[in-house]
Structures are given as C-alpha cells and as structure tokens.
Amino acid sequence: MMSEKDMPQLISPVLLKAIGEVLGPSETLAEFIEAALGGSVARRQSMNNFVDRAIVSRDEARAKGGYVAAGDVLKELEIVLKEHSS
C-alpha cells in the first residue's frame, strides 16, 4: 500500500498547494483524498443507477407501446411553439 509520503508524487504541485489550503486543522492528505474519492464513486454509482433505471423504463414503455422517440417529441414541441408564437 502507498504511504502518505508517496501521494504528493501523484498530485500536481498546484493541486497539492490548493489542497493544503483547504485541509482541516487535523485532516490528513490521505483523509482528504479518501473523502474525495468516496464522493466521486458515490456520484458515479448514482449516475449509473439513473441510466440503468432509464433504460428499464424506456424498454417497458416500448413493450407497452407508450414509447415516444425524442425526435418526435421535439417535432411536436416545435409545432406548439409556432402555434403560440404567431
């Protein structure tokens, strides 16, 4: 496992300086990186779950005949906009 002494070699000096300016009084670089990575992983998992749910929803709508392609929706919206802007 990499020690905290090795971490600065993997981080640009500019970013390392910025991190040093925002670290809490007793917070270590390792703790900061772990928190940042944890948040990044959680966001990516959330995005992946969202996409997975959207695909399931799309497939269910197609199977039930209720799916409308995005291009068709945009065409309908353009018609509505033209009708209301005239």
N, C-alpha and C positions, 0 to 999 in steps of 0.2 A: 504494500500500500504506500502511496505517496505521502510524504510528510508535509507539514505546512511550510517548511523551509523550501520545498521544491515547487510549490504552487506559483510563486511570483514569476518563475521562468516561463510559465504557460500563459501569463497575462501581460498585455502590453503595458509599458510604464505609465502611459497616460491614464488607462483604465485603472491600474493599480493605485495611482495617486487619487483618483476620484473616489475609489472605494475607501481608501484610508480616510478621506474627508467625511464620509457618511457613516462609518462604523460607530456603533455604540461604545460607551466607555469601557465595557468589559467584554465586548464582542470580538471574536477572533475572525481572521480571514476565512478559516475553514467553516465556521458557523455561518458567516455571511454567504459563502458560496453554496453551502448546503441548502440554506433557505431559498436562495435564488433558483437553484436547480429544482428544488421541490415545487416551487411555484410554477416554473416553466413546464415541468412534467404534468402537473395538475391541469394547466391550461390546455396543453396538447391532448391530454386524455379527454377533457371536456369537449374540445373541438371534434375529436374522433368519434365520441359518443353522439354528438349532434349530427354529424354526417351519417353515421350508421342509422340513427332514427329517421333521418330524412329519406334515406334510400328505402327503408322498410315502408314508410308512409307513401312514397311515390309508387312503389310496387303494389301496395294494397289498393291505391287509387286506380292504377292501371287495370288491375284484376277486376275491380268493381265497375269499370267504365267511367270513373269520375276524374280521370287524369286529364289535365289540360296543359298542353305544351306552352312553355314560356313565350315563344314567338306568337302564338295565338292570343295569349293574354295581352301582349303588347299591342297587337293589331287592334284589338277591341278597345283598349285604353286610348289609342290614337284617335279612333272614331269618336269616342265620348268627348275627348278634348276638343276635337274640331267642331262637334255639335255645340259645345258650350262656349266656345270662343268666338263663334260667329254672331 
